[in-house]
Amino acid sequence: MLYEVKRLNSHSYNKAMEREEIDEIKGSWQNDPTPTTQIKTQHAAVNGMQNELNKATWLMGTHLDRAYEGDGIKAYTLFHNPTDYTTLDLIECAFDKRSSTKSHNAQHLAAVLAQNSQQGKQVKWLAHSQGAIIFCAALEHYRIYYGKPLIGQQLAVHGSGSNVERLKRIAHSMGVKVIAVRNNPYDFVPNLADRSKISASSLVRSMKFKGLVTGGSVGESPHTLPFLGLVTYAAQLEMLGNTEKADIVKNFIKTLPPTDKRL
């Protein structure tokens, strides 16, 4: 389902925050969005797994703010990936990654991309977590069944559930510009998704934070909110009282050169 989501206030996640501040962000976007049959906004997003509609509306708005800094986003279109809860969501991920026939979600998104192309719309997309898998599968489906270059479509990827190089290749072949990939080194989702590029030590490091992804608070999770850098993430953990994990991140920061982009 497509929804047009309007902004309600200017609160946004742009620094380490207390729980109360994060709760304010949840109220920044309309939680009863308007169903639509086409994209009328400049920005659009595809959410990850286990995101019911209310969560997806504020969380994808939050990610779009960071993906397209300075755009002053007042509304965006949510391509809602509904949750069937953990087991079935994971099956859907595997299906889109491995099957030549793509999920209904991916086929629907391919049709939306085709509609954008036919109408000459330029859209700035954000794909988070499973959303990146769906976007990759949609492009693969689009290439077979539609084929026309998708000029004017941009894509930012956060907490990628897809193999990034595979996604970049198909995006490039279809004319979609991948502008940025933003993954927290402590997020096990992109580490598992792209094991050909990730070292064993990186995977082990991220798995130590797995509990914060699957059962931690929104602010503690290295996967849920946009990644603003390791220094900010360490400060975030400390503000929320998780000094043990904050110290782990701080010690890792000490091993990195000051030019490291993850800082």
C-alpha positions, 0 to 999 in steps of 0.5 A, a space after each residue: 500500500 502507498 501512503 502520503 505521510 505529512 510532517 507535523 512538527 520539526 523534531 528530527 533525529 540529528 544528535 544523541 538524544 534522551 528517551 523523551 526526545 526520541 519519543 518527541 520524534 515519534 510525533 513528528 509525522 502523521 500516524 494516520 497517513 492518507 492512502 494513495 495510488 501514486 507518488 505525488 511527493 518528491 521523497 519516498 521510502 520503503 521500510 524494513 521488517 517488523 514495522 507496522 504502519 504507525 512505526 513505519 510512518 515516523 521511522 521512515 520520515 526520520 531516515 529521510 531527514 538524514 538521507 536528504 539533509 537540507 531538503 526540508 521535507 514536509 511530506 513523503 510517500 511511504 511504500 509500506 512493507 507490512 509485517 507478518 512478524 519475524 518468521 514470515 518476514 525472514 522467509 520473504 527476505 530469502 524469497 526476494 534474494 534467491 527466487 527468480 520470481 519476486 514477492 508481491 511487494 517487489 512486483 508492486 514496487 516495480 510497478 510504482 517505479 514504472 509509473 514514475 518513469 511514465 509520468 516523468 517523476 523524479 523521486 528521492 528514495 530511502 530504503 531501510 533494512 528489508 526495504 533494500 532487499 525489496 528495492 533490489 528485487 523490484 529493480 530486477 523484476 523491473 529490468 525484465 518486465 519494463 526495462 526502460 531506464 529509470 532516469 531521475 530516481 535517487 536511492 539512499 540505503 540505511 541498515 541494508 538488508 541487501 548485498 550492497 554491491 548487488 543493489 548498486 549494480 542493478 541500480 546503475 544498470 537501470 539508471 537509478 543513482 545510489 547517493 549514499 549507504 549508511 550502515 552502523 558497524 555494530 548493526 548485524 543486519 548489513 554484516 549478515 547481508 554482505 558477508 562477501 565484503 565483511 570480515 569475520 571480525 566485523 561480523 563477530 563485533 556486530 553480533 555482540 550487539 545483536 540483542 540491542 537490535 532484536 530486543 533493545 530500545 529504539 535509541 540503543 539499537 544500532 539498526 533502528 534509527 539513522 546512523 549518525 557516526 560512531 561518536 554519536 552512537 557511543 554518546 547515545 548509548 551513554 545517555 540511555 544508561 548503557 555504559 557497557 556497550 558505550 565503552 565498547 564503541 569508544 574503545 573501537 573508536 580509539 583504533 580508527 584513524 581520524 579520517 575514518 568516515 564511520 566516526 
